[in-house]
Amino acid sequence: MSVIAVIGAQWGDEGKGKIVDLLSEQARVVVRYQGGTNAGHTIVNDLGTFKMRLIPSGIFNPKAICVIGNGVVVDPGALLVEMDELEQRGISCARLLISERAHVLMPYHVLLDQLEEQQRSEGGVGVGTTKRGIGPAYQDKAARIGIRVGDLVREEALLTRLSFVLNHKNQILTRLYNAKPLSLHQVYLQMVDYGHRLRKHILDTQLVLYRAMDEHHNILLEGAQGALLDLDFGTYPYVTSSSPTAAGACLGSGIPPSALDNVVGVYKAYCTRVGDGPFPTEIEGEAADYLRSQGGEGHQEYGTITGRPRRVGWFDAVAARYAARLNGIGGIVITRLDALDTLPILKICTGYRVNDAVIQHIPSDISVLQQVEPIYEEMPGWQTPTTAARSLADLPEAARAYVKRLSALIVARIDMISVGPARDQTIVLDRPFDSLPNIVGKYVGAVGEHNWGE
């Protein structure tokens, strides 16, 4: 048995969905452990192209049990739509399980998210939320007034709890924002209907995971967003409302930390970010537009769910190494290498200059991070296609040198390199389930034993 967490090691959108889809071929259980419909994964496999929102990317393995963990905030309506879309394309959702401890994203969460972000933006302190209600749902969870998925199938208890909570929310909507109140009758009936339709999928998923561990099955933990958006360790306040880190993987699934065998960090070969917040290596203008347009239709730098154009920039090794240490990353995956195929010169940020000082870490003070000047190291591009590469030897020498340099700067071994959206467009150096046991938190020699063609 092995338990592996796949972590986005930048600001999200690193290509985790493809990697989970690939690794799930060896997994018996795949668990989505945090986030909500504010993040999505685009997956391309033999069955077509899919844009996932809540359902774990392991759903395409007909032998894998897929779990929406307790750390996720679940929009039941969006989940049912996603399930219907998969079923219509021949993908069974019979193996989908939902933790009864997961919290429900309610209609008032969406309204409050929109109104609160509008108010923040007018005050000059907007954080670029997707306005899908994720933050308010996690707020209610922490405030102990949330509705949990298990409540949807306990109708009497649901009515009692919802009566109190909705009265509270309606006072905020009407008195603070001058908005219309929501109807208790309508919201209650809607939630009861969701409960009826999802009933057979709702259970105590911890028991499923414990049994899988007792029977020595492989378990894959899948997050949304990226480590640099972590509520505690990200670029606060421009962060998400949950923890996409390896620690969050345990908390959001019910897996004990001692059972986690390895953490795989997924890095894009450059950097992107959606929404507001500091981005030291950001580039703008024609260069940004060009990089954003690489990858072909449907795989360019636009949000999977929101469609928002992503901000783009050079690879930030300072932030990358920070994420590796924070998560105890044992192996890394480099994605979107093919997007750099035509560039003559590549830049890597190896440090930050602040006034007369040079720092090698992410400062907690956001005002400092917004002022840093990146220190760049330049490397030659390869200016030849890499999408057909299936081994290190197939990559141009300059591409191998670039990837090797990223590995050395992150201080972690490379397991895979992605050169396109399809499953087979992957150079596999080590399959994480095959290379265990690894010791989480121990930083192995950066480039490992691979033949880099030197």
Backbone hydrogen bonds in HBPLUS format (Angstrom, degrees):
<---DONOR---> <-ACCEPTOR-->    atom                        ^
c    i                          cat <-CA-CA->   ^        H-A-AA   ^      H-
h    n   atom  resd res      DA  || num        DHA   H-A  angle D-A-AA Bond
n    s   type  num  typ     dist DA aas  dist angle  dist       angle   num
A0219-ILE N   A0002-SER O   2.84 MM 217  6.28 161.4  1.88 160.7 166.4     1
A0261-ASP N   A0003-VAL O   2.84 MM 258  5.29 148.9  1.94 141.2 151.7     2
A0262-ASN N   A0003-VAL O   3.38 MM 259  6.83 148.1  2.48 152.7 155.4     3
A0004-ILE N   A0219-ILE O   2.96 MM 215  6.40 160.9  2.00 164.0 167.7     4
A0221-LEU N   A0004-ILE O   2.78 MM 217  6.11 164.8  1.80 158.2 162.2     5
A0005-ALA N   A0262-ASN O   3.09 MM 257  6.55 159.3  2.13 153.3 158.1     6
A0264-VAL N   A0005-ALA O   2.82 MM 259  6.15 167.7  1.83 168.4 172.5     7
A0006-VAL N   A0221-LEU O   2.89 MM 215  6.12 169.1  1.90 172.2 169.9     8
A0007-ILE N   A0264-VAL O   2.81 MM 257  6.02 170.4  1.81 166.4 169.7     9
A0266-VAL N   A0007-ILE O   2.84 MM 259  6.09 166.0  1.86 169.4 170.8    10
A0227-ALA N   A0008-GLY O   2.69 MM 219  5.94 154.5  1.76 145.6 149.2    11
A0009-ALA N   A0266-VAL O   3.07 MM 257  5.58 171.9  2.07 149.0 148.3    12
A0228-LEU N   A0010-GLN O   3.02 MM 218  5.46 157.8  2.07 151.5 151.2    13
A0020-VAL N   A0016-LYS O   2.83 MM   4  6.09 163.0  1.85 163.7 168.4    14
A0021-ASP N   A0017-GLY O   2.89 MM   4  6.03 162.1  1.92 150.0 155.6    15
A0022-LEU N   A0018-LYS O   2.94 MM   4  6.17 151.9  2.02 145.2 152.7    16
A0023-LEU N   A0019-ILE O   2.84 MM   4  6.06 168.7  1.86 154.6 157.4    17
A0024-SER N   A0020-VAL O   2.77 MM   4  5.70 142.5  1.90 147.9 157.3    18
A0025-GLU N   A0022-LEU O   3.43 MM   3  6.03 164.4  2.45 110.5 114.8    19
A0026-GLN N   A0023-LEU O   3.00 MM   3  5.90 165.3  2.03 124.5 128.3    20
A0027-ALA N   A0024-SER O   3.03 MM   3  4.70 160.4  2.07  99.5 105.8    21
A0028-ARG N   A0218-ASN O   2.90 MM 190  5.45 159.2  1.95 136.5 142.3    22
A0065-ILE N   A0028-ARG O   2.82 MM  37  6.18 166.4  1.84 151.4 150.0    23
A0029-VAL N   A0218-ASN O   3.28 MM 189  6.69 152.5  2.36 152.8 159.2    24
A0220-LEU N   A0029-VAL O   2.85 MM 191  6.24 163.9  1.87 158.6 163.8    25
A0030-VAL N   A0065-ILE O   2.88 MM  35  6.30 158.5  1.92 159.4 165.1    26
A0067-VAL N   A0030-VAL O   2.84 MM  37  6.18 163.1  1.87 158.0 162.4    27
A0031-VAL N   A0220-LEU O   2.79 MM 189  6.21 160.8  1.82 162.4 169.1    28
A0222-GLU N   A0031-VAL O   2.59 MM 191  5.74 175.4  1.60 168.5 167.2    29
A0032-ARG N   A0067-VAL O   2.87 MM  35  6.27 162.7  1.90 172.3 176.1    30
A0069-GLY N   A0032-ARG O   2.80 MM  37  5.74 163.1  1.82 165.8 171.5    31
A0033-TYR N   A0222-GLU O   3.05 MM 189  6.22 152.8  2.13 152.9 158.9    32
A0073-VAL N   A0035-GLY O   3.09 MM  38  6.20 158.8  2.13 142.2 148.5    33
A0041-HIS N   A0052-MET O   2.95 MM  11  5.00 147.0  2.07 125.5 136.1    34
A0052-MET N   A0041-HIS O   2.75 MM  11  5.00 159.8  1.79 159.9 153.4    35
A0043-ILE N   A0050-PHE O   2.77 MM   7  5.12 164.8  1.79 153.8 159.2    36
A0050-PHE N   A0043-ILE O   2.78 MM   7  5.12 159.0  1.82 151.3 158.6    37
A0045-ASN N   A0048-GLY O   3.02 MM   3  5.49 163.6  2.05 154.6 156.4    38
A0048-GLY N   A0045-ASN O   3.05 MM   3  5.49 161.2  2.09 115.6 121.3    39
A0059-ILE N   A0056-PRO O   3.22 MM   3  6.05 155.1  2.29 126.5 127.1    40
A0061-ASN N   A0058-GLY O   3.04 MM   3  5.68 168.8  2.05 121.3 125.0    41
A0064-ALA N   A0061-ASN O   2.99 MM   3  5.42 166.1  2.01 120.6 125.2    42
A0066-CYS N   A0095-ARG O   3.06 MM  29  6.06 155.5  2.12 137.9 145.5    43
A0097-LEU N   A0066-CYS O   2.77 MM  31  6.11 160.2  1.81 163.5 170.3    44
A0068-ILE N   A0097-LEU O   2.80 MM  29  6.22 159.1  1.85 155.9 162.5    45
A0099-SER N   A0068-ILE O   2.92 MM  31  6.09 168.3  1.93 171.4 169.5    46
A0072-VAL N   A0069-GLY O   3.22 MM   3  5.81 169.9  2.23 118.8 121.3    47
A0071-GLY N   A0252-GLY O   3.03 MM 181  3.77 156.0  2.09 123.7 116.4    48
A0074-VAL N   A0103-HIS O   2.72 MM  29  6.13 156.9  1.77 166.2 165.6    49
A0105-LEU N   A0074-VAL O   2.74 MM  31  5.42 169.9  1.75 130.4 131.3    50
A0079-LEU N   A0075-ASP O   2.92 MM   4  6.10 157.1  1.97 158.2 165.8    51
A0080-LEU N   A0076-PRO O   2.95 MM   4  6.13 161.3  1.98 150.8 154.6    52
A0081-VAL N   A0077-GLY O   3.11 MM   4  6.37 155.0  2.17 146.2 153.0    53
A0082-GLU N   A0078-ALA O   2.98 MM   4  6.21 159.5  2.03 146.9 152.5    54
A0083-MET N   A0079-LEU O   2.86 MM   4  6.12 157.4  1.91 152.3 158.8    55
A0084-ASP N   A0080-LEU O   2.92 MM   4  6.10 160.5  1.96 147.0 152.0    56
A0085-GLU N   A0081-VAL O   2.93 MM   4  6.18 157.0  1.98 150.0 156.3    57
A0086-LEU N   A0082-GLU O   3.08 MM   4  6.32 157.7  2.13 147.8 153.0    58
A0087-GLU N   A0083-MET O   2.93 MM   4  6.15 167.0  1.95 155.3 159.0    59
A0088-GLN N   A0084-ASP O   2.91 MM   4  6.06 157.7  1.96 150.2 155.9    60
A0089-ARG N   A0086-LEU O   2.99 MM   3  5.17 138.8  2.16 101.3 113.6    61
A0091-ILE N   A0086-LEU O   2.88 MM   5  5.03 163.4  1.91 142.9 137.7    62
A0090-GLY N   A0087-GLU O   3.00 MM   3  5.05 159.7  2.04 110.6 111.7    63
A0096-LEU N   A0093-CYS O   3.09 MM   3  5.26 162.5  2.12 113.1 114.5    64
A0098-ILE N   A0201-HIS O   2.75 MM 103  5.73 158.9  1.79 151.4 149.2    65
A0203-LEU N   A0098-ILE O   3.16 MM 105  6.40 160.7  2.20 162.6 165.2    66
A0102-ALA N   A0099-SER O   3.17 MM   3  5.42 160.8  2.21 106.4 112.2    67
A0100-GLU N   A0203-LEU O   2.97 MM 103  5.33 140.3  2.13 138.2 141.1    68
A0150-GLY N   A0100-GLU O   2.99 MM  50  4.16 150.9  2.07 126.3 119.7    69
A0149-VAL N   A0102-ALA O   2.71 MM  47  5.60 163.1  1.74 165.4 166.4    70
A0104-VAL N   A0147-ILE O   2.72 MM  43  5.60 172.7  1.73 165.8 163.4    71
A0109-HIS N   A0106-MET O   2.97 MM   3  5.33 138.7  2.14 107.9 119.8    72
A0111-LEU N   A0107-PRO O   3.34 MM   4  6.70 165.3  2.36 150.0 153.2    73
A0112-LEU N   A0108-TYR O   2.96 MM   4  6.02 167.2  1.97 146.7 150.6    74
A0113-ASP N   A0109-HIS O   2.91 MM   4  6.01 152.0  1.99 143.9 151.9    75
A0114-GLN N   A0110-VAL O   3.09 MM   4  6.31 162.4  2.12 152.0 155.5    76
A0115-LEU N   A0111-LEU O   3.01 MM   4  6.25 164.6  2.03 153.0 157.4    77
A0116-GLU N   A0112-LEU O   2.79 MM   4  5.77 161.4  1.82 148.3 154.0    78
A0117-GLU N   A0113-ASP O   3.02 MM   4  6.02 163.0  2.05 144.9 149.8    79
A0118-GLN N   A0114-GLN O   3.07 MM   4  6.14 153.7  2.14 140.4 147.9    80
A0119-GLN N   A0115-LEU O   3.02 MM   4  6.21 155.5  2.08 142.2 148.7    81
A0120-ARG N   A0116-GLU O   2.87 MM   4  6.14 157.7  1.92 149.4 155.8    82
A0121-SER N   A0117-GLU O   2.84 MM   4  5.96 161.6  1.87 148.7 153.9    83
A0122-GLU N   A0118-GLN O   3.00 MM   4  6.19 155.3  2.06 145.6 152.0    84
A0123-GLY N   A0119-GLN O   3.15 MM   4  6.36 135.1  2.36 136.0 147.6    85
A0123-GLY N   A0120-ARG O   3.02 MM   3  5.03 127.7  2.30  94.4 108.9    86
A0125-VAL N   A0120-ARG O   2.84 MM   5  5.06 162.7  1.87 148.6 143.3    87
A0124-GLY N   A0121-SER O   3.00 MM   3  4.92 159.3  2.04 101.5 107.5    88
A0137-ALA N   A0133-GLY O   3.14 MM   4  6.19 149.4  2.23 144.6 153.1    89
A0138-TYR N   A0134-ILE O   3.06 MM   4  6.42 157.4  2.11 155.0 160.6    90
A0139-GLN N   A0135-GLY O   2.86 MM   4  6.15 148.4  1.96 150.8 161.3    91
A0140-ASP N   A0136-PRO O   3.01 MM   4  6.24 157.6  2.06 146.2 150.2    92
A0141-LYS N   A0137-ALA O   3.10 MM   4  6.38 146.8  2.22 139.1 148.5    93
A0142-ALA N   A0138-TYR O   3.03 MM   4  6.31 161.1  2.06 150.6 153.7    94
A0143-ALA N   A0139-GLN O   2.84 MM   4  6.07 144.9  1.96 144.7 156.1    95
A0144-ARG N   A0140-ASP O   2.95 MM   4  5.95 107.0  2.49 134.9 149.4    96
A0145-ILE N   A0140-ASP O   3.01 MM   5  5.23 163.4  2.03 150.3 152.4    97
A0144-ARG N   A0141-LYS O   3.24 MM   3  5.16 156.1  2.30  98.4 105.4    98
A0151-ASP N   A0148-ARG O   2.82 MM   3  5.31 139.5  1.99 110.6 122.6    99
A0152-LEU N   A0149-VAL O   3.03 MM   3  5.52 148.9  2.13 112.1 120.6   100
A0153-VAL N   A0150-GLY O   3.35 MM   3  5.89 157.1  2.41 110.8 116.2   101
A0154-ARG N   A0151-ASP O   3.10 MM   3  5.03 164.5  2.13 105.1 109.3   102
A0158-LEU N   A0154-ARG O   2.83 MM   4  5.96 152.3  1.91 154.9 164.2   103
A0159-LEU N   A0155-GLU O   3.02 MM   4  6.21 157.8  2.07 146.6 150.7   104
A0160-THR N   A0156-GLU O   3.18 MM   4  6.48 161.9  2.21 149.4 153.7   105
A0161-ARG N   A0157-ALA O   3.00 MM   4  6.18 167.0  2.01 152.0 155.5   106
A0162-LEU N   A0158-LEU O   2.77 MM   4  5.78 166.3  1.79 155.1 159.9   107
A0163-SER N   A0159-LEU O   2.95 MM   4  5.88 152.0  2.03 141.8 148.7   108
A0165-VAL N   A0161-ARG O   3.07 MM   4  6.33 176.7  2.08 157.2 158.0   109
A0166-LEU N   A0162-LEU O   2.81 MM   4  5.67 168.0  1.83 150.8 154.9   110
A0167-ASN N   A0163-SER O   3.35 MM   4  6.22 150.5  2.45 130.1 137.5   111
A0168-HIS N   A0164-PHE O   3.18 MM   4  6.46 156.9  2.24 147.8 153.9   112
A0169-LYS N   A0165-VAL O   2.90 MM   4  6.23 159.0  1.94 152.6 158.6   113
A0170-ASN N   A0166-LEU O   2.81 MM   4  5.88 159.1  1.85 148.1 153.8   114
A0171-GLN N   A0167-ASN O   3.19 MM   4  6.36 146.2  2.31 140.6 148.2   115
A0172-ILE N   A0168-HIS O   3.35 MM   4  6.72 150.2  2.44 141.2 148.5   116
A0172-ILE N   A0169-LYS O   3.09 MM   3  5.14 117.9  2.49  95.6 110.5   117
A0173-LEU N   A0169-LYS O   2.88 MM   4  6.20 163.9  1.90 155.2 159.9   118
A0174-THR N   A0170-ASN O   2.91 MM   4  5.97 165.4  1.93 147.7 151.4   119
A0175-ARG N   A0171-GLN O   2.91 MM   4  5.63 157.4  1.96 139.1 146.6   120
A0176-LEU N   A0172-ILE O   3.01 MM   4  5.23 146.0  2.13 126.6 137.2   121
A0179-ALA N   A0173-LEU O   2.77 MM   6  5.15 171.4  1.78 141.5 139.4   122
A0187-VAL N   A0183-SER O   2.99 MM   4  6.15 171.8  2.00 156.8 159.3   123
A0188-TYR N   A0184-LEU O   2.86 MM   4  5.84 163.4  1.89 150.9 156.3   124
A0189-LEU N   A0185-HIS O   3.04 MM   4  6.17 169.3  2.05 148.7 151.8   125
A0190-GLN N   A0186-GLN O   3.01 MM   4  6.13 155.6  2.07 145.4 152.5   126
A0191-MET N   A0187-VAL O   2.99 MM   4  6.23 158.5  2.04 150.4 155.5   127
A0192-VAL N   A0188-TYR O   2.90 MM   4  6.17 157.2  1.96 155.1 161.9   128
A0193-ASP N   A0189-LEU O   2.98 MM   4  6.15 156.8  2.04 145.0 151.0   129
A0194-TYR N   A0190-GLN O   3.02 MM   4  6.33 155.6  2.08 145.5 152.1   130
A0195-GLY N   A0191-MET O   2.90 MM   4  6.16 155.0  1.96 145.8 152.8   131
A0196-HIS N   A0192-VAL O   2.95 MM   4  6.29 153.6  2.02 149.9 156.2   132
A0197-ARG N   A0193-ASP O   3.09 MM   4  6.33 159.7  2.13 150.5 155.5   133
A0198-LEU N   A0194-TYR O   2.94 MM   4  6.06 140.0  2.10 148.6 159.3   134
A0199-ARG N   A0195-GLY O   2.90 MM   4  5.48 118.0  2.29 141.8 153.0   135
A0201-HIS N   A0198-LEU O   2.84 MM   3  5.52 157.1  1.89 126.9 134.6   136
A0202-ILE N   A0199-ARG O   3.18 MM   3  5.42 155.6  2.24 109.6 116.6   137
A0207-LEU N   A0204-ASP O   3.21 MM   3  6.03 143.3  2.36 119.2 125.2   138
A0208-VAL N   A0205-THR O   3.06 MM   3  5.04 121.9  2.42  95.3 109.9   139
A0209-LEU N   A0205-THR O   3.05 MM   4  6.41 157.7  2.10 153.0 158.4   140
A0210-TYR N   A0206-GLN O   2.84 MM   4  6.09 158.7  1.88 153.3 159.4   141
A0211-ARG N   A0207-LEU O   3.03 MM   4  6.15 156.8  2.09 139.8 146.0   142
A0212-ALA N   A0208-VAL O   2.96 MM   4  6.21 156.2  2.02 144.8 151.7   143
A0213-MET N   A0209-LEU O   2.93 MM   4  6.19 155.1  1.99 148.7 155.0   144
A0214-ASP N   A0210-TYR O   2.85 MM   4  6.10 157.8  1.90 148.4 155.0   145
A0215-GLU N   A0211-ARG O   2.89 MM   4  6.08 143.8  2.02 147.2 156.7   146
A0217-HIS N   A0212-ALA O   2.95 MM   5  5.31 171.2  1.96 154.5 155.9   147
A0216-HIS N   A0213-MET O   3.05 MM   3  4.92 160.6  2.09 102.5 107.4   148
A0229-LEU N   A0226-GLY O   2.92 MM   3  5.57 161.1  1.95 122.6 127.2   149
A0230-ASP N   A0227-ALA O   3.10 MM   3  5.25 160.2  2.14 112.8 113.5   150
A0235-THR N   A0228-LEU O   3.15 MM   7  6.28 147.7  2.26 157.4 148.0   151
A0240-THR N   A0229-LEU O   2.87 MM  11  5.43 169.1  1.88 140.8 143.4   152
A0234-GLY N   A0230-ASP O   2.81 MM   4  4.40 138.1  1.99 128.0 128.3   153
A0231-LEU N   A0242-SER O   3.27 MM  11  5.63 150.7  2.36 139.2 146.1   154
A0236-TYR N   A0234-GLY O   2.84 MM   2  5.52 137.2  2.02 105.0  91.8   155
A0238-TYR N   A0235-THR O   2.86 MM   3  5.58 130.0  2.11 139.1 136.2   156
A0249-ALA N   A0245-THR O   2.96 MM   4  6.33 133.1  2.19 138.6 152.2   157
A0251-LEU N   A0247-ALA O   3.16 MM   4  6.47 169.5  2.17 150.3 153.1   158
A0252-GLY N   A0248-GLY O   2.75 MM   4  5.67 157.7  1.80 147.2 153.3   159
A0253-SER N   A0250-CYS O   3.37 MM   3  5.43 158.5  2.42 101.6 107.8   160
A0254-GLY N   A0250-CYS O   2.94 MM   4  5.71 154.3  2.00 152.7 157.6   161
A0259-ALA N   A0256-PRO O   2.89 MM   3  5.51 157.9  1.94 120.9 128.0   162
A0260-LEU N   A0257-PRO O   3.15 MM   3  5.51 160.2  2.19 111.7 117.5   163
A0330-GLY N   A0263-VAL O   2.92 MM  67  5.58 155.8  1.98 146.8 154.0   164
A0265-GLY N   A0331-GLY O   2.92 MM  66  6.34 159.5  1.96 159.9 161.7   165
A0333-VAL N   A0265-GLY O   2.84 MM  68  6.22 149.9  1.93 157.1 160.1   166
A0267-TYR N   A0333-VAL O   2.82 MM  66  6.02 176.6  1.82 178.2 177.1   167
A0335-THR N   A0267-TYR O   2.82 MM  68  6.17 158.3  1.87 150.6 157.3   168
A0269-ALA N   A0335-THR O   2.88 MM  66  5.82 141.1  2.04 158.8 160.0   169
A0271-CYS N   A0313-GLY O   2.97 MM  42  5.07 172.1  1.97 142.1 139.5   170
A0313-GLY N   A0271-CYS O   2.88 MM  42  5.07 141.1  2.03 151.4 146.0   171
A0273-ARG N   A0311-ARG O   2.86 MM  38  5.05 145.3  1.98 135.1 141.7   172
A0311-ARG N   A0273-ARG O   2.73 MM  38  5.05 159.3  1.77 160.6 156.1   173
A0282-GLU N   A0279-PHE O   3.09 MM   3  5.51 164.3  2.12 127.8 127.5   174
A0314-TRP N   A0281-THR O   3.13 MM  33  5.39 142.0  2.28 142.1 136.4   175
A0283-ILE N   A0312-VAL O   2.90 MM  29  6.13 169.1  1.91 148.4 148.0   176
A0289-ASP N   A0285-GLY O   3.02 MM   4  6.32 162.1  2.06 154.2 159.7   177
A0290-TYR N   A0286-GLU O   2.90 MM   4  6.04 154.8  1.97 147.7 154.4   178
A0291-LEU N   A0287-ALA O   3.09 MM   4  6.30 167.5  2.10 148.0 150.7   179
A0292-ARG N   A0288-ALA O   2.89 MM   4  6.00 158.6  1.94 151.3 157.9   180
A0293-SER N   A0289-ASP O   3.14 MM   4  6.22 133.1  2.38 136.5 146.9   181
A0293-SER N   A0290-TYR O   3.12 MM   3  5.27 134.9  2.34  98.1 110.3   182
A0294-GLN N   A0291-LEU O   3.33 MM   3  5.54 163.5  2.36 106.8 111.7   183
A0301-GLU N   A0292-ARG O   3.03 MM   9  4.87 172.5  2.03 147.9 149.4   184
A0299-HIS N   A0296-GLY O   3.04 MM   3  5.60 160.5  2.08 137.6 140.2   185
A0302-TYR N   A0300-GLN O   2.84 MM   2  5.84 133.8  2.05 111.2  96.5   186
A0310-ARG N   A0301-GLU O   2.99 MM   9  5.46 174.8  1.99 138.9 137.9   187
A0303-GLY N   A0308-ARG O   2.80 MM   5  5.05 160.7  1.84 138.6 143.3   188
A0307-GLY N   A0303-GLY O   2.90 MM   4  4.33 136.0  2.09 106.4 118.3   189
A0349-CYS N   A0315-PHE O   2.88 MM  34  6.19 174.5  1.88 170.5 170.3   190
A0320-ALA N   A0316-ASP O   2.99 MM   4  6.16 151.8  2.08 142.1 151.2   191
A0317-ALA N   A0349-CYS O   2.93 MM  32  5.64 144.5  2.06 144.9 153.5   192
A0321-ARG N   A0317-ALA O   2.93 MM   4  5.92 159.7  1.97 140.7 144.5   193
A0322-TYR N   A0318-VAL O   3.13 MM   4  6.30 153.8  2.20 143.0 150.6   194
A0323-ALA N   A0319-ALA O   3.01 MM   4  6.26 157.3  2.06 149.1 154.0   195
A0324-ALA N   A0320-ALA O   3.06 MM   4  6.31 150.3  2.15 141.9 150.3   196
A0325-ARG N   A0321-ARG O   3.03 MM   4  6.28 159.0  2.07 150.6 154.8   197
A0326-LEU N   A0322-TYR O   2.95 MM   4  6.10 161.4  1.99 149.6 155.4   198
A0327-ASN N   A0323-ALA O   3.09 MM   4  6.12 151.3  2.17 144.0 149.8   199
A0328-GLY N   A0324-ALA O   2.95 MM   4  5.76 118.2  2.34 135.3 149.4   200
A0329-ILE N   A0324-ALA O   3.01 MM   5  4.95 158.1  2.06 141.1 146.2   201
A0332-ILE N   A0413-ARG O   2.76 MM  81  6.11 147.7  1.86 154.0 163.4   202
A0415-ASP N   A0332-ILE O   2.73 MM  83  5.59 170.7  1.74 156.8 159.8   203
A0334-ILE N   A0416-MET O   3.06 MM  82  6.43 159.5  2.10 147.3 147.8   204
A0418-SER N   A0334-ILE O   2.70 MM  84  6.13 164.6  1.72 158.7 163.9   205
A0339-ALA N   A0336-ARG O   3.10 MM   3  5.47 149.5  2.19 107.5 115.8   206
A0337-LEU N   A0418-SER O   3.29 MM  81  6.44 156.0  2.35 170.7 166.4   207
A0340-LEU N   A0337-LEU O   3.10 MM   3  5.81 162.8  2.13 118.7 123.9   208
A0341-ASP N   A0338-ASP O   3.10 MM   3  5.18 167.1  2.12 112.1 114.5   209
A0343-LEU N   A0340-LEU O   3.19 MM   3  5.63 160.1  2.23 117.9 123.8   210
A0381-GLY N   A0344-PRO O   2.78 MM  37  4.56 164.5  1.80 125.8 120.8   211
A0346-LEU N   A0379-MET O   2.84 MM  33  5.22 169.9  1.85 164.9 166.3   212
A0379-MET N   A0346-LEU O   2.84 MM  33  5.22 157.3  1.89 148.8 153.8   213
A0348-ILE N   A0377-GLU O   2.90 MM  29  5.21 148.9  2.00 146.0 156.1   214
A0377-GLU N   A0348-ILE O   2.81 MM  29  5.21 150.0  1.90 143.9 153.8   215
A0350-THR N   A0375-ILE O   2.87 MM  25  5.82 158.7  1.91 171.0 176.9   216
A0375-ILE N   A0351-GLY O   2.78 MM  24  5.10 159.1  1.83 155.5 150.3   217
A0352-TYR N   A0359-ILE O   2.99 MM   7  5.27 170.6  2.00 159.8 161.5   218
A0359-ILE N   A0352-TYR O   2.78 MM   7  5.27 159.0  1.83 154.1 160.4   219
A0353-ARG N   A0373-GLU O   2.78 MM  20  4.97 162.8  1.81 141.8 147.9   220
A0373-GLU N   A0353-ARG O   2.95 MM  20  4.97 161.1  1.98 140.2 146.4   221
A0354-VAL N   A0357-ALA O   2.77 MM   3  5.21 159.1  1.81 149.3 156.3   222
A0357-ALA N   A0354-VAL O   2.89 MM   3  5.21 160.2  1.93 136.7 134.9   223
A0368-VAL N   A0365-ASP O   3.03 MM   3  5.49 134.6  2.24 109.3 120.8   224
A0369-LEU N   A0365-ASP O   3.24 MM   4  6.64 160.5  2.28 151.9 157.1   225
A0370-GLN N   A0366-ILE O   2.99 MM   4  6.17 147.5  2.09 146.1 154.4   226
A0371-GLN N   A0368-VAL O   2.97 MM   3  5.26 149.4  2.06 106.3 116.0   227
A0389-ALA N   A0386-THR O   2.94 MM   3  5.37 165.2  1.96 120.7 125.5   228
A0394-ASP N   A0391-SER O   3.01 MM   3  5.28 140.2  2.17 103.1 114.3   229
A0395-LEU N   A0392-LEU O   3.05 MM   3  5.42 150.6  2.14 108.7 117.4   230
A0399-ALA N   A0396-PRO O   3.01 MM   3  5.24 123.6  2.34 103.3 117.9   231
A0400-ARG N   A0396-PRO O   3.04 MM   4  6.41 157.8  2.09 157.7 164.2   232
A0401-ALA N   A0397-GLU O   2.95 MM   4  6.20 156.3  2.00 148.1 155.0   233
A0402-TYR N   A0398-ALA O   2.98 MM   4  6.16 151.2  2.06 139.8 147.3   234
A0403-VAL N   A0399-ALA O   3.04 MM   4  6.26 169.5  2.05 153.8 155.4   235
A0404-LYS N   A0400-ARG O   2.91 MM   4  6.01 159.9  1.95 148.9 155.3   236
A0405-ARG N   A0401-ALA O   2.97 MM   4  6.10 148.9  2.06 141.3 149.4   237
A0406-LEU N   A0402-TYR O   3.05 MM   4  6.40 155.3  2.12 149.5 155.8   238
A0407-SER N   A0403-VAL O   3.05 MM   4  6.33 160.0  2.09 149.9 154.9   239
A0408-ALA N   A0404-LYS O   3.04 MM   4  6.31 155.4  2.10 145.7 151.9   240
A0409-LEU N   A0405-ARG O   2.98 MM   4  6.21 156.9  2.03 151.6 157.5   241
A0410-ILE N   A0406-LEU O   2.92 MM   4  6.08 156.7  1.97 153.9 160.0   242
A0411-VAL N   A0407-SER O   2.91 MM   4  5.81 139.6  2.08 139.3 150.5   243
A0412-ALA N   A0407-SER O   3.35 MM   5  5.68 157.6  2.41 146.0 152.5   244
A0429-LEU N   A0415-ASP O   2.76 MM  14  5.04 154.2  1.83 153.7 158.0   245
A0430-ASP N   A0415-ASP O   3.01 MM  15  4.67 157.4  2.07 131.4 131.8   246
A0417-ILE N   A0427-ILE O   2.92 MM  10  4.99 146.3  2.03 137.3 147.3   247
A0427-ILE N   A0417-ILE O   2.72 MM  10  4.99 173.8  1.73 158.6 159.3   248
A0419-VAL N   A0425-GLN O   2.94 MM   6  5.39 167.8  1.96 142.9 146.9   249
A0425-GLN N   A0422-ALA O   3.10 MM   3  5.34 152.7  2.18 106.3 114.8   250
A0434-ASP N   A0431-ARG O   2.80 MM   3  5.27 129.0  2.06 114.3 129.0   251
A0435-SER N   A0431-ARG O   3.03 MM   4  6.20 145.5  2.16 155.7 165.8   252
A0442-LYS N   A0439-ILE O   3.15 MM   3  5.75 162.2  2.18 136.9 138.1   253
A0448-GLY N   A0445-GLY O   3.18 MM   3  5.47 148.6  2.29 110.4 119.8   254
